[in-house]
Amino acid sequence: MPASSAPFPAVEAARIAATLALGAAGGTLCWALDLPLPWMLGSMLATLAAVLAGAGLKPPAGARTLVTAVIGVMLGAAFSPDLLGDIAGWALSLAILLGYVAVAAAVLVPFYIRVGRMDTVTAFFSAMPGGMVEMMMLGEDMGGDGRRIVLTHAARIVITVAVIALVFRWGLGLDVSGGAFAEGMALGPGDVVLLCMSGVAGVWLGPRLKLPAPTLLGPMLLSAAVHLVGWTDGAPPGWLVAAAQVFLGTIMGCRFLGAGRDLVLRALALSVGATSVALALCIAVAFAFAELIGQPVAQVVLAFAPGGLTEMGLVALAMGADVAYVTAHHIVRIAVLVAVAPLLLKPLAARLQR
């Protein structure tokens, strides 16, 4: 066999198993310490530390579709017929969200250009809190540095999840332990069939409908549908959700593999500054408008936070927030940014170059 051949499958499987074991150990430690969102946060931080130390990790990337489908089905289970009457009342909240995104982008694009030394296209798509994959693809198509865009968004999500989980637990005294889904109700055979069908059909349907985060939103929307019509009120068991969080956290921590320690540390440092600004604006907007839009401040923070759709949905569920409200805002934010970001780039670039 030539020296350049790919490693044996057994060797690759062993590396993946060792990486998952590290993630599970990090999650177990955070759970034992009663830290917020322990399984996702612990696995993410453990693998990120190992990546920075130069460990040869191998993420379970092939399992991401299955993991996001499980989380999507779980998020969809939080929908109920009672929520249908609330949706019309979210119009003002969604309008305020888009205003917040515009203000944050106006601050962060110059930050990435002047402090991060990025070209205009890379800075623009790094600053836009849309889906990581979508922003990378659009940025590359328009001549930006896709690798730096991905690193910036990965760092943004990692920092946002960690800060919100910690601040909510220790700053606001809210329960972000995951208790809301730790004890799942008993599932009957019909519930199991409906939930599995929602996951499988959703994974197939999501990409065909060109949804953002398709393998998450497809299962979530189908799961929400069967819950809204009252066919089931079941949800995936707590142990399966914890396992999905370990997989997701491990994959998140390994996103920085192969980037080089200096590049990763620079991306993290830049994102600390940028994410701090975005979160400060988010919290200010939440306090200013929560009463007007009729939502708790913490829930508005989750809906407006510059984190990932999957991750913020999990935090919302862990603290017993309105998952439908939170996920709807993240879906709208991503969809609007994917649609309008390329149209906004040219006039913004011309203005910045004056």
N, C-alpha and C positions, 0 to 999 in steps of 0.2 A: 504493500500500500504506500503511495507517495506521501512524503512528509507533510504536504500541504492539504491532505484530505481532512474532511470534517471529523471532529471527535466522534467516538463511538456513541450511539444513543444511550447506552448505560452510563457512560461518563457524564453526558449532558444531564441525564435524569438525576444523577447523584448530586450534581451542582445545583440543580433546581431545588431538590429536596433539602439540601443544606441551606440554601438561601431562604426557603420557606421556614425551616426550623429556626433560623436566626430571627426572622420576622415574628414567628409565634412566640419565641422567647422574649422579645421586646414587648409584645402585647401582654404576655403573662405577667411580666414585671410591672408594667403600668397598671394592670388590673389588680395585682397584689398591693400596689401603692395607692389604690383608689384614685387614680388619675382620670381626668375626663377623656371620653371616647378612647378607652385604653387599647382596644385591639387594632384599630386603624392607626392611631397616633403612635403607639408603641412600636408596631412593625415598621412604620414609615421612618421613625427616628433611628431605630436600630440599623436598618439597612443603609440609610443615608450616611450614618457614622462609619459603617464598614466601607462604603464606596469611597468616602474621603480618606480612609486609611489605606486604600489601595487593594482591598480584598477583591478576589476574582469571583464576584457573584454572578448568578445566572437567574434572571427573573422569570417567573412563570407566565411569560407574555401570552402564550397560547391559551391560557385560561381566562384572559381578561373578558372575553365575550360572555363566558358562563358566569363569571363573577358579577359583571354589570347587569346581566339579565336577572340574577337572583336579587340584587339590590333594587332593580327596577320593579320587579314584582312586589317586593316588600314596600317600596314607596307607594305603589299603586294601591296597596291594601289599606293605606291611611285615608283614602277617599271614602266618602259616604254620601248617601242621598241628601243629607242636610247641607252639604257644601254647595250644592247647585245654586241655591239662592244667594250665596255670597259672591259669586264670580262677577256679577254685574257691578258690584260695589268696588271692584279693584281697579277700575279705569283711572281714577285719580292717582292711585298709588303707582300704577304702571307709568303714568305720565311723569310723575316726580322721579321715578327710577331713571327714565331716559334723560331727564335733565341732570341728574347726578352723574350719570355716565359721561355726558358731554363736558361737564365741569372737570371731572377727574381726568379725562383725556386731554383737555386743554392745559392742565398742569403737568401731566406725566410725559407727554410727547416731548416738550422742551427739556424736561429733566433727563430723559434718556439720550437726547441729542447732546446736551451740554455736559452732563456729568458722566453718562455712560459712553460717550464718544461713538454713538451709533449713527449710521446714515439715516436719512429721513424715513425711508420706507421701513427699515428694521425697527426704528424707534416707534413709528406709528403703530405697527402691528404688535409690538411688545407691550405698548401702553393700553391697547384695547382689551378690556376684560371679556373677550369672547371665548369660544371654545379653543383650546390649545391647538388641536389638529387643524381646525378651520383657519385660525389666524396664521399658522405656519404655512399652510398651502397657499392662501391668498398672498401672504408676504413673499414667498418664493416666486410665485407667478409674476409679481410686480418688481422683482429684482432684489428683494431683501435677503438677509442672512437667516435662513430657516433654522439653523442650529442655535443661534443666539435667541431667536424668538421662542423656540421650544424651551430652552433653558430658563429664560425669563419667566415664562408662564408656569413652568413646573415649580420654580422657586416661589412664585406668587401664591400658588395653591398650597404648597407645603407650609408657608409662613402664615397664610390666612387661617388654615385649619388649626394650626398650633395656637395662634394668638387667640382666636375666638373661643376655642375649647377651654383654654386656661383662664381667660378673662371672664367667661361666663361662669365657670366654676368658682374661682377664687375672688373675682372682682364683684360679681353680681349674686353669688351664692345659688346659682341655678344648677339643677341636676343635669349633667351632660355625661352621665356614666353609661348610658345605653339601657337604662332600666325600662324604657318604654317598649323595647322589643326583647328584653332578656327572657321574659316568660311568655312564650307564645301559647295560644289556646290550642286545644286538641283539634287535629284536623281529621275530618272524615274522608273516605275515598273520593267523594265528589269534589271536595275542596282541593285535594291533591291534584286531581285531574285538571280542574279549572286553572289552578295556579301554574302547573307545568305547561299546559297549553298556552297560557298567556305568555310565558317565557319563551317557548319555542317559536310560536307564531310571531311574537313581537320582534325577535331577533331577525326573522325572515322579512317582516314587513317594514321595520324601521328604515333600513337603507333604501328600500324601494320607494318610500314616501319622501326620501331625502331629508329626514329629520336631523337636527343637530344631535350629537351623541346618540346615534340611532339604536345601538344595542342596549342602551339604558331606557330611552324614551319609548321605543316600541313596546317592550314588556310592561313598562309603567302605565302606558295609556290603555293597553288591553286589560291589565290587572285592575286599573281604576274603573274601566267600563263594567267588568263583571261585578265589582263591588258596588258601583253606583246603582245598578239595576237590581241589586239585592240577591244575586245568585249565590254569593258566598260572602262571609265576613271573616274568612280565615287569612292567615299570613304565614310566611315561612318561619319555621321554628328558630328560636334564639341561637342555638348552636350553629345552624347553617349560616345565619347572618353574621355571627362572630367570625366564622371561617372565611366568609366572603370579605369581611373587613381586613383580615390578616393578608389575604391575597392582594387586595387593593392597596393596602398600605405598603406591602413589600414591592409591588410594581411601581408605586409612586417614588419610594426611596431609591429604586434602581434606575430611575429615568436619567440620572446623571452619569451612568456608566459610560466610559469611553470618552468623556468630554475633557478630561484633564483636570487635575485638582485646582490649578490656578483659575481656570475658566469657570469651574463650578463655584469656587469661593467668590469670584467677582460677580457672578450672576446672583448669588445669595446676598451679597452685600448691597448690590444695586436694588434688589427686590425688597430688602429690609427698608430702605429709604422710600421707594415708590409705594410699597404696600402699606407702610405706616401712614403716608399721606392719604392714600385711598381709603383706608379704614377710619382715619380721623374724620374725613369728609362724610363717610358713610354714617358714623355715629352721630355727627352733628346734624345731618339730614334726618336721621331717625328721631332724635330728640325734638327737632323743630317741627316735624310733620306727623308724628305718630298719632297724636290726638286728632288731628284733622282727618286722617284717613282711617281712624278707628281701629288701630292695631297696636299691640304692645310694642314697646321700644325694642326689646330683644328680638321679636319676630321680624320687625322691619330691618334690623341689622342683618339678620340671616338672609333675608330676601335681597338686600342691596349689596351684601358683602362680595368682594372681588375674588371669591373662591370658586371651585368647580361645582357644576350642577350636582354631580354624584355626591361629592363630599359635603356640600351644604345641606343636601337633602338628608343625608345620614345624621348630621348634627341636629337638624330640625326634628327628626324622628326621635333621636336620643333624648332630647329635652322636652318632648311632648308638644312641640309647636305645630302649627298648621302646615303640614307638608304640602298641601295643594297650593296654598298661598306662596310659600317659599319657592317651590319648584316652578310655578307659573312665571314668576318674575325672572328667574334665571333663564328659562326657555325663551321668553320674550327678548331679554337682553342679548342672548347669543344670536337669535334669529335676526334681530334688527341690525346688529353689528356686521354679521355676515353679508347682509343685503346692502348696507349703506357705506361700509368702511371703504371699499375701493372708490366710491363716488366722492368721498370726502378727502381722499388723500391728495389729489392734485392741487386743489385750491389751498389746502393746508400747507403743502410743501412750498408753494409759491409765496405764501405769507411768511413762512419761517425763513425763507432765503432772502427776504428784503433787507 
